[in-house]
């Protein structure tokens, strides 16, 4: 059995959960009963279009956009329920699915923000380390290129001999 490769950097577990939750929400909208419909066909199509927008935003890692679309979905659901296109029972089940999606999207957004902050810290630390290494290399290069220190000329004491040492020249 062969498994498909997964690019974890692009499809995080939070992202998968958000997409799966949105798909479950779409499935909740799609069900129809054999008796009086819990969900009018026109209302179902409008709600499914909103769910698609939520799914696409979540798949694109646009958590804020997905949450905004989810708010629009709630408004559409409430409007459909108010006009009688959605039964109370179906409204409750869809609302429950929406809240599960909202929780997953919020968790994914918090995780993405934490990952971004950690990446920013790591980049700043790497830059500081690179700057320190560059400064050290520049200092070492400057030390190599500096001229040798000039020593003072040696003093010649040949003519003065014993002056000041307690012996006289007489």
Number of C-alpha atoms within 10 A of each C-alpha: 3 4 5 6 6 9 8 8 7 11 14 16 12 20 24 15 19 29 23 17 22 28 19 18 25 22 13 16 24 14 12 15 8 6 6 9 14 20 24 16 15 11 20 22 14 14 24 20 14 22 24 18 20 29 26 17 20 29 18 15 21 18 24 14 16 28 20 15 21 23 16 17 22 19 13 16 22 16 14 21 18 12 10 14 20 24 18 14 11 19 20 12 14 22 17 13 21 22 15 18 27 20 15 23 28 18 17 23 20 14 14 17 12 12 12 12 12 12 12 12 12 12 12 12 12 12 12 12 12 12 12 12 12 12 12 12 12 12 12 11 11 11 11 10 9 8 8 8 6 6 6 6 6 6 6 7 8 7 7 8 10 12 10 8 7 6 9 8 6 3
